[in-house]
Amino acid sequence: TLVRDAGVHNRVTLLTGDAAALPHPAGHFVAAAAVDVLHHLTSLEPVLREMVRTLSPHGELLLADFSPEGFEL
């Protein structure tokens, strides 16, 4: 996998689940990212709320997705 090839497999845990119901307490993460994911979601608000809920008060949130121009490519 990309994680193993990058040599960070001992620092990264990959989980599969419902992004609108994360199995972590509030404030658990210091960073969260969604890259090229948002356009796949049928309901964006529950996922964003859950990301914010599990992010620490001074945590960093990265959201990046395709622009209309990117979809045209």
Protein Blocks (a to p, Z undefined) as FASTA:
>chain_A
ZZlmnopmmmcccddddfklccbdehkagbdcdehklmmpmblklmmmmmmmmpcfkbcc
ddddddfklmmZZ
